[in-house]
Amino acid sequence: MIITIIEHPDQLPIITRHSVRHVIIDMPGWSVRPHRLYNWTPNDLQQLFQKTDTIWVNLDGLYTPPELTLLAHNLHHYEGMDHITGFRIHDIGLATWLHHQFPNHRIHLTPETSMHHYAAIEAAFRAGIHGITLSPDISYSAIRDMCQRAPKSWSLELFVQGPILIQYAHRRFLHNLLPQSPDTIIKTSVTDAELPGRLF
């Protein structure tokens, strides 16, 4: 499953062309980091809903009580809520609040840091989330441990950054390092002042 963020309805052809069925939208006033300040209309969401399986709304702020009051008002009066699957949050404290406000919507936690071991992930699911994006700096051994112990009902995502995807795609800047067999893992040392001799 591939999930991507889209910011404007003019990006709908992109998700259709690449068969992306799960999208996240940033809404001004709800999210802290939309790049394009566009308020999705119910009609926009209806078109998006016809092309996808899930539509997530980013609620990525650390909201004060007055901001939560305003957010609840805006969400409850937003006519496109019927098309929204759920919310993606960074602050686990929002989970309880969202359950009270929107009991029929799913909650996905995308922590920026921490959540590095099974006990932390288990506590998050006990708090009522439906899925979690594992932290980008989590170790492979911790991921393996979670996959072995996690119930099938848990939805675990792994965030892979663009530079890593480029590396695996064998882009041309590695052309002199490519082995003859594409199945061979590429390993070479790079100059890194902070982590000398690391493998890339």
Accessible surface in RSA format (square Angstrom, percent):
REM  Atomic radii and reference values for relative SASA: ProtOr
REM  Chains: A
REM  Algorithm: Lee & Richards
REM  Probe-radius: 1.40
REM  Slices: 20
REM RES _ NUM      All-atoms   Total-Side   Main-Chain    Non-polar    All polar
REM                ABS   REL    ABS   REL    ABS   REL    ABS   REL    ABS   REL
RES MET A   1   155.18  80.4  67.88  44.9  87.30 207.9  68.07  57.9  87.12 115.4
RES ILE A   2   123.70  70.4 115.80  86.3   7.89  19.0 118.80  85.5   4.90  13.3
RES ILE A   3    42.21  24.0  14.75  11.0  27.46  66.2  14.75  10.6  27.46  74.5
RES THR A   4    48.33  34.4  42.88  43.5   5.45  13.0  20.43  27.4  27.90  42.2
RES ILE A   5    76.92  43.8  58.25  43.4  18.68  45.0  58.25  41.9  18.68  50.7
RES ILE A   6     5.41   3.1   5.38   4.0   0.03   0.1   5.41   3.9   0.00   0.0
RES GLU A   7    25.92  14.9  25.56  19.3   0.36   0.9   6.86  13.3  19.06  15.6
RES HIS A   8    43.32  23.7  43.32  30.1   0.00   0.0  28.23  29.1  15.09  17.6
RES PRO A   9    24.59  17.9  19.61  17.9   4.98  18.1  19.84  16.4   4.74  29.5
RES ASP A  10    82.96  58.1  56.58  56.3  26.38  62.4  43.43 102.2  39.54  39.4
RES GLN A  11    40.86  22.8  40.75  29.8   0.10   0.2   6.91  14.7  33.94  25.7
RES LEU A  12    11.53   6.4  11.43   8.2   0.10   0.2  11.53   8.1   0.00   0.0
RES PRO A  13    74.43  54.2  66.72  60.8   7.71  28.0  72.64  60.0   1.79  11.1
RES ILE A  14    83.09  47.3  83.09  61.9   0.00   0.0  83.09  59.8   0.00   0.0
RES ILE A  15     1.89   1.1   1.18   0.9   0.71   1.7   1.19   0.9   0.70   1.9
RES THR A  16    78.65  55.9  60.73  61.6  17.92  42.7  66.20  88.9  12.45  18.8
RES ARG A  17   161.16  67.7 127.58  65.0  33.59  80.0  66.78  91.3  94.39  57.2
RES HIS A  18   113.61  62.1  91.82  63.8  21.79  55.8  62.88  64.8  50.74  59.0
RES SER A  19    86.40  73.0  66.00  88.1  20.41  47.0  38.23  81.4  48.17  67.5
RES VAL A  20    14.72   9.7  11.95  10.8   2.77   6.7  13.52  11.7   1.20   3.3
RES ARG A  21    95.29  40.0  93.49  47.7   1.79   4.3  38.22  52.2  57.06  34.6
RES HIS A  22    32.51  17.8  32.51  22.6   0.00   0.0  18.02  18.6  14.49  16.9
RES VAL A  23     0.00   0.0   0.00   0.0   0.00   0.0   0.00   0.0   0.00   0.0
RES ILE A  24    15.38   8.8  15.38  11.5   0.00   0.0  15.38  11.1   0.00   0.0
RES ILE A  25     0.00   0.0   0.00   0.0   0.00   0.0   0.00   0.0   0.00   0.0
RES ASP A  26     4.99   3.5   4.09   4.1   0.90   2.1   0.00   0.0   4.99   5.0
RES MET A  27     4.55   2.4   4.55   3.0   0.00   0.0   4.55   3.9   0.00   0.0
RES PRO A  28    29.70  21.6  19.14  17.5  10.56  38.4  21.12  17.4   8.58  53.3
RES GLY A  29    66.52  82.0   0.00   N/A  66.52  82.0  38.84 106.6  27.67  62.0
RES TRP A  30    15.53   6.2  14.05   6.8   1.48   3.5   5.76   3.1   9.77  15.8
RES SER A  31     9.25   7.8   0.00   0.0   9.25  21.3   0.67   1.4   8.58  12.0
RES VAL A  32   102.77  67.6  67.77  61.3  35.00  84.3  74.56  64.8  28.21  76.5
RES ARG A  33   114.27  48.0 105.90  54.0   8.37  19.9  49.78  68.0  64.49  39.1
RES PRO A  34    21.45  15.6   7.08   6.5  14.36  52.2   7.08   5.8  14.36  89.3
RES HIS A  35   155.56  85.0 122.40  85.1  33.15  84.8  93.45  96.3  62.11  72.3
RES ARG A  36    91.54  38.4  86.56  44.1   4.98  11.9  41.45  56.6  50.09  30.4
RES LEU A  37   145.16  80.8 109.00  78.0  36.17  90.9 109.60  77.0  35.57  95.7
RES TYR A  38    60.02  28.0  58.49  33.3   1.53   4.0  43.69  32.8  16.33  20.1
RES ASN A  39    98.94  68.2  90.72  87.7   8.22  19.8  28.34  68.2  70.60  68.2
RES TRP A  40     2.28   0.9   0.00   0.0   2.28   5.4   0.00   0.0   2.28   3.7
RES THR A  41    60.35  42.9  57.72  58.5   2.62   6.3  57.53  77.3   2.81   4.3
RES PRO A  42    48.39  35.3  46.94  42.8   1.45   5.3  47.40  39.1   0.99   6.2
RES ASN A  43    94.83  65.4  88.27  85.3   6.55  15.8  31.61  76.1  63.22  61.1
RES ASP A  44    14.01   9.8  13.67  13.6   0.34   0.8   0.34   0.8  13.67  13.6
RES LEU A  45     0.00   0.0   0.00   0.0   0.00   0.0   0.00   0.0   0.00   0.0
RES GLN A  46    63.75  35.6  63.75  46.6   0.00   0.0  28.40  60.4  35.35  26.8
RES GLN A  47    74.95  41.9  74.78  54.6   0.18   0.4  22.28  47.4  52.67  39.9
RES LEU A  48     0.00   0.0   0.00   0.0   0.00   0.0   0.00   0.0   0.00   0.0
RES PHE A  49    92.32  46.2  86.56  53.6   5.76  15.0  86.56  52.5   5.76  16.5
RES GLN A  50   124.28  69.5  90.43  66.1  33.86  80.6  35.53  75.6  88.75  67.3
RES LYS A  51    77.92  38.0  70.83  43.5   7.09  16.9  28.63  25.8  49.29  52.5
RES THR A  52     8.36   5.9   0.28   0.3   8.08  19.3   0.00   0.0   8.36  12.6
RES ASP A  53    81.58  57.1  56.93  56.7  24.64  58.3  21.65  51.0  59.92  59.8
RES THR A  54    26.85  19.1  25.71  26.1   1.14   2.7  26.85  36.1   0.00   0.0
RES ILE A  55     0.53   0.3   0.27   0.2   0.26   0.6   0.27   0.2   0.26   0.7
RES TRP A  56    20.22   8.1  20.22   9.8   0.00   0.0  17.78   9.5   2.44   4.0
RES VAL A  57     0.00   0.0   0.00   0.0   0.00   0.0   0.00   0.0   0.00   0.0
RES ASN A  58     6.33   4.4   6.33   6.1   0.00   0.0   0.00   0.0   6.33   6.1
RES LEU A  59     0.02   0.0   0.00   0.0   0.02   0.1   0.00   0.0   0.02   0.1
RES ASP A  60    14.23  10.0   1.96   1.9  12.27  29.0   1.96   4.6  12.27  12.2
RES GLY A  61     3.76   4.6   0.00   N/A   3.76   4.6   3.76  10.3   0.01   0.0
RES LEU A  62   147.36  82.1 120.88  86.5  26.49  66.6 122.19  85.8  25.18  67.8
RES TYR A  63    39.67  18.5  16.39   9.3  23.27  60.6  16.79  12.6  22.88  28.2
RES THR A  64    67.91  48.3  64.74  65.6   3.16   7.5  63.51  85.3   4.39   6.6
RES PRO A  65   103.72  75.6  99.82  91.0   3.90  14.2 102.28  84.4   1.44   9.0
RES PRO A  66    97.93  71.4  85.10  77.6  12.83  46.6  92.22  76.1   5.72  35.5
RES GLU A  67    83.26  47.8  79.40  60.1   3.86   9.2  30.19  58.4  53.07  43.3
RES LEU A  68    33.89  18.9  33.73  24.1   0.16   0.4  33.85  23.8   0.03   0.1
RES THR A  69    99.45  70.7  91.66  92.9   7.79  18.6  70.58  94.8  28.86  43.6
RES LEU A  70   110.94  61.8 107.93  77.2   3.01   7.6 110.74  77.8   0.20   0.5
RES LEU A  71     4.58   2.5   2.74   2.0   1.84   4.6   4.28   3.0   0.30   0.8
RES ALA A  72    12.30  11.3  12.30  19.0   0.00   0.0  12.30  17.3   0.00   0.0
RES HIS A  73   102.85  56.2  96.34  67.0   6.51  16.7  78.33  80.7  24.52  28.5
RES ASN A  74    52.98  36.5  45.52  44.0   7.45  17.9  11.87  28.6  41.10  39.7
RES LEU A  75     0.00   0.0   0.00   0.0   0.00   0.0   0.00   0.0   0.00   0.0
RES HIS A  76    97.64  53.4  66.18  46.0  31.46  80.5  46.95  48.4  50.69  59.0
RES HIS A  77   125.19  68.4 100.09  69.6  25.10  64.2  78.02  80.4  47.17  54.9
RES TYR A  78    36.07  16.8  25.95  14.8  10.12  26.3  29.94  22.5   6.13   7.6
RES GLU A  79   145.61  83.6 116.72  88.3  28.89  68.8  48.45  93.7  97.16  79.3
RES GLY A  80     0.00   0.0   0.00   N/A   0.00   0.0   0.00   0.0   0.00   0.0
RES MET A  81    19.58  10.1  18.66  12.3   0.92   2.2  18.91  16.1   0.67   0.9
RES ASP A  82   134.72  94.4 102.88 102.4  31.84  75.3  29.59  69.6 105.13 104.9
RES HIS A  83    36.86  20.1  35.22  24.5   1.64   4.2  19.47  20.1  17.38  20.2
RES ILE A  84     8.21   4.7   0.02   0.0   8.19  19.7   0.53   0.4   7.68  20.8
RES THR A  85    34.54  24.6  21.76  22.1  12.77  30.4  24.41  32.8  10.12  15.3
RES GLY A  86     0.00   0.0   0.00   N/A   0.00   0.0   0.00   0.0   0.00   0.0
RES PHE A  87     0.52   0.3   0.52   0.3   0.00   0.0   0.52   0.3   0.00   0.0
RES ARG A  88    10.20   4.3  10.20   5.2   0.00   0.0   0.25   0.3   9.95   6.0
RES ILE A  89     0.00   0.0   0.00   0.0   0.00   0.0   0.00   0.0   0.00   0.0
RES HIS A  90    34.96  19.1  19.42  13.5  15.54  39.7  16.07  16.6  18.89  22.0
RES ASP A  91    45.58  31.9  41.03  40.8   4.56  10.8   5.23  12.3  40.36  40.2
RES ILE A  92    61.94  35.2  55.61  41.4   6.33  15.2  55.61  40.0   6.33  17.2
RES GLY A  93    51.17  63.1   0.00   N/A  51.17  63.1  36.37  99.8  14.81  33.2
RES LEU A  94     6.39   3.6   5.49   3.9   0.90   2.3   6.20   4.4   0.19   0.5
RES ALA A  95     0.27   0.2   0.27   0.4   0.00   0.0   0.27   0.4   0.00   0.0
RES THR A  96   100.08  71.2  97.49  98.8   2.59   6.2  71.85  96.5  28.23  42.7
RES TRP A  97    48.10  19.3  41.64  20.2   6.46  15.2  36.68  19.6  11.42  18.5
RES LEU A  98     0.52   0.3   0.51   0.4   0.00   0.0   0.51   0.4   0.00   0.0
RES HIS A  99    57.62  31.5  52.09  36.2   5.54  14.2  41.37  42.6  16.25  18.9
RES HIS A 100   149.15  81.5 125.04  86.9  24.11  61.7  80.83  83.3  68.32  79.5
RES GLN A 101    42.87  24.0  32.16  23.5  10.72  25.5   2.76   5.9  40.11  30.4
RES PHE A 102    15.15   7.6  11.18   6.9   3.97  10.3  13.98   8.5   1.17   3.4
RES PRO A 103    95.68  69.7  71.99  65.6  23.68  86.1  72.34  59.7  23.34 145.0
RES ASN A 104   141.44  97.5 107.45 103.8  33.99  81.8  31.39  75.6 110.04 106.4
RES HIS A 105    29.84  16.3  27.59  19.2   2.24   5.7  25.20  26.0   4.63   5.4
RES ARG A 106   102.33  43.0 102.33  52.2   0.00   0.0  33.15  45.3  69.19  41.9
RES ILE A 107     0.80   0.5   0.80   0.6   0.00   0.0   0.80   0.6   0.00   0.0
RES HIS A 108     4.04   2.2   4.04   2.8   0.00   0.0   0.22   0.2   3.82   4.4
RES LEU A 109     1.10   0.6   1.10   0.8   0.00   0.0   1.10   0.8   0.00   0.0
RES THR A 110    21.12  15.0  19.75  20.0   1.36   3.2  18.54  24.9   2.58   3.9
RES PRO A 111    13.98  10.2   7.33   6.7   6.66  24.2   7.83   6.5   6.16  38.3
RES GLU A 112   105.43  60.5  89.38  67.6  16.05  38.2  47.75  92.4  57.68  47.1
RES THR A 113    93.85  66.7  90.63  91.9   3.22   7.7  62.03  83.3  31.82  48.1
RES SER A 114    65.48  55.3  58.61  78.2   6.87  15.8  45.33  96.5  20.15  28.2
RES MET A 115    28.35  14.7  24.32  16.1   4.03   9.6  22.60  19.2   5.75   7.6
RES HIS A 116    75.95  41.5  69.03  48.0   6.92  17.7  45.17  46.5  30.78  35.8
RES HIS A 117   103.79  56.7 103.00  71.6   0.78   2.0  73.47  75.7  30.31  35.3
RES TYR A 118    23.03  10.8  20.89  11.9   2.13   5.6   8.82   6.6  14.20  17.5
RES ALA A 119    60.39  55.5  53.57  82.7   6.82  15.5  54.48  76.7   5.91  15.7
RES ALA A 120    22.96  21.1  15.08  23.3   7.88  17.9  22.46  31.6   0.51   1.3
RES ILE A 121     0.00   0.0   0.00   0.0   0.00   0.0   0.00   0.0   0.00   0.0
RES GLU A 122    63.26  36.3  63.11  47.7   0.15   0.4   6.11  11.8  57.15  46.7
RES ALA A 123    42.59  39.2  37.55  57.9   5.04  11.5  37.82  53.3   4.77  12.6
RES ALA A 124     0.13   0.1   0.00   0.0   0.13   0.3   0.00   0.0   0.13   0.3
RES PHE A 125    29.43  14.7  15.94   9.9  13.49  35.1  16.40   9.9  13.03  37.3
RES ARG A 126   174.29  73.2 137.05  69.9  37.24  88.7  76.66 104.8  97.63  59.2
RES ALA A 127    43.01  39.5  22.07  34.1  20.94  47.6  35.40  49.9   7.61  20.2
RES GLY A 128    21.34  26.3   0.00   N/A  21.34  26.3  19.84  54.4   1.50   3.4
RES ILE A 129     7.59   4.3   0.00   0.0   7.59  18.3   0.00   0.0   7.59  20.6
RES HIS A 130    56.29  30.8  49.97  34.7   6.31  16.2  29.89  30.8  26.40  30.7
RES GLY A 131     1.75   2.2   0.00   N/A   1.75   2.2   1.33   3.7   0.42   0.9
RES ILE A 132     0.00   0.0   0.00   0.0   0.00   0.0   0.00   0.0   0.00   0.0
RES THR A 133    16.36  11.6  16.01  16.2   0.36   0.9  16.01  21.5   0.36   0.5
RES LEU A 134     4.67   2.6   4.30   3.1   0.37   0.9   4.37   3.1   0.30   0.8
RES SER A 135     0.30   0.3   0.00   0.0   0.30   0.7   0.13   0.3   0.17   0.2
RES PRO A 136    74.90  54.6  43.67  39.8  31.23 113.5  46.45  38.4  28.44 176.8
RES ASP A 137    94.94  66.5  65.82  65.5  29.12  68.9  45.70 107.6  49.24  49.1
RES ILE A 138    16.89   9.6   1.62   1.2  15.28  36.8   2.17   1.6  14.73  40.0
RES SER A 139    59.19  50.0  47.78  63.8  11.41  26.3  48.70 103.7  10.49  14.7
RES TYR A 140   158.24  73.9 148.89  84.7   9.35  24.3 111.55  83.8  46.69  57.6
RES SER A 141    61.57  52.0  56.01  74.7   5.56  12.8  33.17  70.6  28.40  39.8
RES ALA A 142    17.12  15.7  10.23  15.8   6.89  15.7  17.12  24.1   0.00   0.0
RES ILE A 143    31.39  17.9  31.39  23.4   0.00   0.0  31.39  22.6   0.00   0.0
RES ARG A 144   116.26  48.8 112.54  57.4   3.72   8.9  36.66  50.1  79.60  48.2
RES ASP A 145    48.54  34.0  46.83  46.6   1.72   4.1  19.28  45.4  29.26  29.2
RES MET A 146     0.18   0.1   0.18   0.1   0.00   0.0   0.18   0.2   0.00   0.0
RES CYS A 147    85.66  64.8  58.85  65.6  26.81  63.0  28.24  71.6  57.42  61.9
RES GLN A 148   136.21  76.2  98.04  71.7  38.17  90.9  42.01  89.4  94.19  71.4
RES ARG A 149   134.57  56.5 110.58  56.4  23.98  57.1  39.22  53.6  95.34  57.8
RES ALA A 150    22.10  20.3   5.32   8.2  16.78  38.2   5.32   7.5  16.78  44.5
RES PRO A 151    64.13  46.7  49.38  45.0  14.74  53.6  61.53  50.8   2.59  16.1
RES LYS A 152   209.64 102.3 173.49 106.4  36.15  86.1 130.19 117.2  79.45  84.6
RES SER A 153    98.69  83.4  62.90  83.9  35.80  82.5  59.32 126.3  39.38  55.2
RES TRP A 154    36.96  14.8  20.45   9.9  16.51  38.8   9.36   5.0  27.61  44.8
RES SER A 155    40.45  34.2  33.36  44.5   7.09  16.3  23.86  50.8  16.58  23.2
RES LEU A 156    52.42  29.2  19.85  14.2  32.57  81.9  19.97  14.0  32.45  87.3
RES GLU A 157    27.74  15.9  22.29  16.9   5.45  13.0  17.24  33.3  10.50   8.6
RES LEU A 158   101.37  56.5  73.95  52.9  27.42  68.9  74.07  52.0  27.30  73.5
RES PHE A 159   108.82  54.4  94.52  58.5  14.30  37.2  98.97  60.0   9.85  28.2
RES VAL A 160    61.62  40.5  45.32  41.0  16.30  39.3  46.79  40.7  14.82  40.2
RES GLN A 161    88.40  49.4  86.62  63.3   1.78   4.2   9.55  20.3  78.86  59.8
RES GLY A 162    38.45  47.4   0.00   N/A  38.45  47.4  27.72  76.1  10.73  24.0
RES PRO A 163    93.94  68.5  88.94  81.1   5.01  18.2  91.66  75.7   2.28  14.2
RES ILE A 164    72.72  41.4  72.24  53.8   0.48   1.2  72.72  52.4   0.00   0.0
RES LEU A 165   102.19  56.9  98.29  70.3   3.90   9.8  98.74  69.3   3.45   9.3
RES ILE A 166    57.43  32.7  56.37  42.0   1.06   2.6  57.41  41.3   0.02   0.0
RES GLN A 167    29.25  16.4  28.86  21.1   0.39   0.9   1.79   3.8  27.46  20.8
RES TYR A 168   159.76  74.6 139.75  79.5  20.02  52.1  94.90  71.3  64.87  80.0
RES ALA A 169    65.25  60.0  33.53  51.7  31.72  72.2  45.66  64.3  19.59  51.9
RES HIS A 170    57.53  31.4  45.62  31.7  11.92  30.5  18.07  18.6  39.46  45.9
RES ARG A 171   126.74  53.2 123.46  62.9   3.27   7.8  27.34  37.4  99.39  60.2
RES ARG A 172   170.53  71.6 166.54  84.9   3.99   9.5  86.82 118.7  83.71  50.7
RES PHE A 173   127.73  63.9  96.65  59.9  31.08  80.9 106.77  64.7  20.95  60.0
RES LEU A 174     8.91   5.0   8.91   6.4   0.00   0.0   8.91   6.3   0.00   0.0
RES HIS A 175    98.51  53.8  83.81  58.3  14.70  37.6  57.26  59.0  41.26  48.0
RES ASN A 176   116.33  80.2  80.69  78.0  35.64  85.8  34.02  81.9  82.31  79.6
RES LEU A 177    72.70  40.5  52.86  37.8  19.84  49.9  58.05  40.8  14.64  39.4
RES LEU A 178    55.66  31.0  36.73  26.3  18.93  47.6  36.73  25.8  18.93  50.9
RES PRO A 179    43.50  31.7  20.72  18.9  22.77  82.8  31.89  26.3  11.60  72.1
RES GLN A 180   183.55 102.6 152.54 111.5  31.01  73.8  68.85 146.6 114.70  87.0
RES SER A 181    48.37  40.9  43.66  58.3   4.71  10.9  35.50  75.6  12.87  18.0
RES PRO A 182   104.03  75.8  85.24  77.7  18.79  68.3  88.22  72.8  15.81  98.3
RES ASP A 183   133.07  93.2 103.29 102.8  29.78  70.4  35.74  84.1  97.33  97.1
RES THR A 184    70.26  50.0  59.66  60.5  10.60  25.3  48.93  65.7  21.32  32.2
RES ILE A 185   132.58  75.4 113.61  84.6  18.97  45.7 119.36  86.0  13.22  35.9
RES ILE A 186    20.00  11.4   9.01   6.7  11.00  26.5  11.69   8.4   8.31  22.6
RES LYS A 187   137.67  67.2 107.74  66.1  29.93  71.3  55.17  49.7  82.50  87.9
RES THR A 188    33.98  24.2  25.97  26.3   8.02  19.1  14.84  19.9  19.14  28.9
RES SER A 189    77.68  65.6  54.51  72.7  23.17  53.4  30.91  65.8  46.77  65.5
RES VAL A 190    45.82  30.1  34.37  31.1  11.45  27.6  42.32  36.8   3.50   9.5
RES THR A 191   146.45 104.2 111.03 112.6  35.42  84.4  80.21 107.7  66.24 100.1
RES ASP A 192    35.50  24.9  27.25  27.1   8.25  19.5   9.58  22.5  25.92  25.9
RES ALA A 193   105.73  97.2  65.60 101.2  40.13  91.3  77.50 109.1  28.23  74.8
RES GLU A 194   155.09  89.0 128.60  97.3  26.49  63.1  49.38  95.5 105.71  86.3
RES LEU A 195   111.59  62.1 109.13  78.1   2.46   6.2 111.59  78.4   0.00   0.0
RES PRO A 196   109.65  79.9  84.90  77.4  24.75  90.0  86.40  71.3  23.25 144.5
RES GLY A 197    50.70  62.5   0.00   N/A  50.70  62.5  27.09  74.3  23.61  52.9
RES ARG A 198    95.91  40.3  85.15  43.4  10.76  25.6  34.21  46.8  61.70  37.4
RES LEU A 199   110.36  61.5  86.67  62.0  23.69  59.6  86.85  61.0  23.51  63.3
RES PHE A 200    57.35  28.7  48.25  29.9   9.11  23.7  57.20  34.7   0.15   0.4
END  Absolute sums over single chains surface
CHAIN  1 A    12254.1       9886.7       2367.4       7224.7       5029.4
END  Absolute sums over all chains
TOTAL         12254.1       9886.7       2367.4       7224.7       5029.4
